[in-house]
Amino acid sequence: MTEAQATTQVKNTRTLVGRVVSDARAKTVTVLVERRAKHELYGKIVA
């Protein structure tokens, strides 16, 4: 097996940072992820 075949590709996973809003249920946690992006055409900030 050559070195080129032995290498594995690593996927780039996206990591998000959020704030826990509710943890009242037994197995479910509600998380708020705040994100802001500029609209490509109009330039307005979209939440």
N, C-alpha and C positions, 0 to 999 in steps of 0.2 A: 504494500500500500504506500503510495507516495504521499509526500507532505501536503500536496494540494487537495488530495482526496480526504485526508484526515481532518482538515480544518472544518469546523462547524460555524454556521452563520448565527449570529446573535440578533434576535429581533429587538428593535427599539420599542420598548414599552412606554406609553405615555403615563406619567405620574401626575395626578391632580392633588391639589391641597384644598381641603374643605373644612367646614365648621359643623360640628354636630348640633343639629337643631332639636331632635327628639330621640330619646332612647327609652320610651315608655313601654314598648312592646318587648316580648321575651327574646325574640331572635332577629329583630329588625331594628336598624338604626337609620334615621333620616339625616342625611348630610347635605349641607348647602355648599355648592361649589360656585364661588364668585368668579366670573370671567367677563372681560370686556374686550371687544374687538371693534376695529374700525371697519365700517361698511366699505367695500372696495369701490363702488360706484359713487356713492353719495358722501362718503367721508364721515358720516354720523357714527358716534359711539353707540354700539349695540350691546346690551347686557346679556 
